[in-house]
Amino acid sequence: MKADMGKLVIAVVLDLLDFTFGRIPGFELVVDIALGVAAVALWGWPGLIAFWEIADPTGQVDAVVPTMTLIALSQMGKRKKQRPQA
Protein backbone atom coordinates (compact mmCIF):
# COMPACT_ATOMS: atom_id res chain seq x y z
CA MET A 1 0.00 0.00 0.00
CA LYS A 2 2.88 2.37 0.72
CA ALA A 3 4.23 1.85 -2.78
CA ASP A 4 0.85 2.76 -4.27
CA MET A 5 0.65 5.88 -2.12
CA GLY A 6 4.15 6.87 -3.20
CA LYS A 7 3.18 6.45 -6.85
CA LEU A 8 0.08 8.57 -6.24
CA VAL A 9 2.21 11.35 -4.75
CA ILE A 10 4.57 11.18 -7.74
CA ALA A 11 1.58 11.32 -10.09
CA VAL A 12 0.15 14.41 -8.40
CA VAL A 13 3.53 16.17 -8.53
CA LEU A 14 3.95 15.30 -12.22
CA ASP A 15 0.44 16.58 -12.97
CA LEU A 16 1.25 19.84 -11.20
CA LEU A 17 4.38 20.16 -13.31
CA ASP A 18 2.29 19.45 -16.39
CA PHE A 19 -0.22 22.14 -15.40
CA THR A 20 2.60 24.69 -15.03
CA PHE A 21 5.61 23.91 -17.22
CA GLY A 22 3.56 21.84 -19.63
CA ARG A 23 1.69 24.97 -20.66
CA ILE A 24 4.77 26.71 -22.10
CA PRO A 25 4.31 26.85 -25.90
CA GLY A 26 6.79 24.65 -27.71
CA PHE A 27 7.68 22.83 -24.51
CA GLU A 28 4.34 21.11 -23.97
CA LEU A 29 5.06 18.28 -26.41
CA VAL A 30 8.31 17.44 -24.63
CA VAL A 31 6.54 17.43 -21.26
CA ASP A 32 3.73 15.20 -22.58
CA ILE A 33 6.21 12.68 -23.99
CA ALA A 34 8.23 12.67 -20.76
CA LEU A 35 5.08 12.17 -18.69
CA GLY A 36 3.96 9.33 -20.94
CA VAL A 37 7.30 7.59 -20.45
CA ALA A 38 7.07 8.17 -16.68
CA ALA A 39 3.54 6.74 -16.61
CA VAL A 40 4.65 3.58 -18.40
CA ALA A 41 7.59 3.27 -16.01
CA LEU A 42 5.28 3.60 -12.99
CA TRP A 43 2.31 1.46 -14.08
CA GLY A 44 3.31 -0.54 -17.14
CA TRP A 45 0.79 -0.95 -19.96
CA PRO A 46 -1.96 1.16 -18.34
CA GLY A 47 0.51 4.06 -18.40
CA LEU A 48 0.19 4.21 -22.19
CA ILE A 49 -3.06 6.10 -21.64
CA ALA A 50 -0.96 9.15 -20.73
CA PHE A 51 0.15 9.49 -24.35
CA TRP A 52 -3.36 10.72 -25.30
CA GLU A 53 -2.20 14.19 -24.26
CA ILE A 54 -0.01 14.35 -27.37
CA ALA A 55 -3.16 14.19 -29.52
CA ASP A 56 -4.34 17.58 -28.20
CA PRO A 57 -2.26 20.13 -30.12
CA THR A 58 -3.81 23.07 -28.25
CA GLY A 59 -2.98 21.75 -24.80
CA GLN A 60 -6.33 23.01 -23.48
CA VAL A 61 -7.79 19.65 -22.44
CA ASP A 62 -4.45 18.66 -20.99
CA ALA A 63 -4.65 21.66 -18.66
CA VAL A 64 -7.78 20.43 -16.87
CA VAL A 65 -7.42 16.63 -16.91
CA PRO A 66 -4.95 15.22 -14.36
CA THR A 67 -4.11 12.14 -16.42
CA MET A 68 -1.29 10.81 -14.23
CA THR A 69 -3.39 11.09 -11.07
CA LEU A 70 -6.35 9.38 -12.72
CA ILE A 71 -4.15 6.49 -13.85
CA ALA A 72 -2.71 6.19 -10.34
CA LEU A 73 -6.15 6.12 -8.72
CA SER A 74 -7.47 3.57 -11.21
CA GLN A 75 -4.51 1.27 -10.62
CA MET A 76 -4.80 1.62 -6.84
CA GLY A 77 -8.48 0.67 -7.05
CA LYS A 78 -7.70 -2.29 -9.27
CA ARG A 79 -5.04 -3.58 -6.87
CA LYS A 80 -7.32 -3.06 -3.89
CA LYS A 81 -9.93 -5.31 -5.49
CA GLN A 82 -7.30 -8.00 -6.15
CA ARG A 83 -6.13 -8.17 -2.51
CA PRO A 84 -7.72 -10.90 -0.42
CA GLN A 85 -10.17 -9.66 2.20
CA ALA A 86 -9.31 -10.38 5.85
Buried (B, 14 or more C-beta within 10 A) or exposed (E): EEEBEEBBEBBBEBBBBBEEEBBEEEEBBEBBBBBBEBBBEBBEEBBEBBBBBBEBEEBEEBBEBBBBBBBBBEBBEEEEEEEEEE
